[in-house]
Amino acid sequence: MRLAAAFVLSALLAAPAPTLALAQPSDPIADRMAREAELADQNRRSELLNVEVNRKNAEVEARNAEKRAAYARAEADHQTAVAAAQAAYAQAMAKWEADVAACKAGDRARCAPAG
């Protein structure tokens, strides 16, 4: 046991003594100037970042506006095509109904071919 205690004691004595870092008295004016400079730099970087983000947002908005306009044009074209198809269908149905009525009335020229 004495050997272990001697070993621990010798290890403690051989270890370098811890040094205490003494706080240097700070200069409040220099500290304030450094803090203000850091804040000014942060504000400058923040403004640059905001400009970049706003520019990219504007690009996205412009792209989205173009896509919305293209979609609206395509939708209008589709509605025009649907209206034309419905008009053609209505016209064909009216002709067919007139042909059926004429055929029933005896006009064999307007009857559908037997097939």
Secondary structure, DSSP 4 states (H G I P E B T S, - for coil): -HHHHHHHHHHHHHSPPPPPPPPPPP-HHHHHHHHHHHHHHHHHHHHHHHHHHHHHHHHHHHHHHHHHHHHHHHHHHHHHHHHHHHHHHHHHHHHHHHHHHHHHTT-GGGSPPP-
